[in-house]
């Protein structure tokens, strides 16, 4: 029987010390095999230090051009990515209409993303993959930049997020994912065959987690990824991120023996993007 790989990737490594500690906990005591490091986040240095306690954790770059944190480059270097105060737009809801209207310069994207990759590498991390904060690389403009950078930077894999939701938005996400998957494959890059976690973002508790594992197992692909957001409960610095995420509950689910049993039942072996 062909071995099937499940990548369980924790996003937002570096967001806060509590999030980074929770990711390391979920790797050491649970099923998390991979994480995406947020170079623009204030807890970046703390996260890099914690990686010494998780030598087997695969680490990619969580490229960001939205969110509460400012870009690495100055506003004059990436003017189409920032508002009047020099900060990123808050979310994809503000970013995508501007991208659709041609108001986002792909060269600005390329410069900022390249700076984020360089910061991760300068910290001694060899990235296993690229993905984006709020899955912005589903959008064609961002997608082209991310795929080109993965090739030019020698980063071997790119996340291909998708949705299982039976809604107009879910259908649109699946269409975008089909194009992204084709372009990633054409560029000679690795990617998991399937994905879960977009629909459950911030609420991947035990039942949704095991349901996601079961669903990916039934799809029969050679590989799959689950995106998740664990974090420790005691984390006062996380108050500035008003996302409504259940970080400690996701941590508990990922560390549950029930989750590991679900992985085994579905016929997966846990691995990072490097295993692809």
Secondary structure, DSSP 8 states (H G I E B T S, - for coil): ---EEEEEEEEEETS-HHHHHHHHHHHHHSS--EEEE-TTSTTHHHHHHHGGG-TT-EEEEEE-SBSSSB-SS-TTTSGGGB-TTSBBBSSHHHHHHHHHTT-S-HHHHHHHHHHHHHHHHHTT---S-EEEGGGGGGSHHHHHHHHHHHHHHT--BB-------SSHHHHHHHHHHHHHHHHHHHTT-B--SEEESSTTTT---HHHHHHHHHHHHHHT-SEEEEEE----S--GGGGG------HHHHHHHHT-HHHHHHHHHTTEEE--GGG-
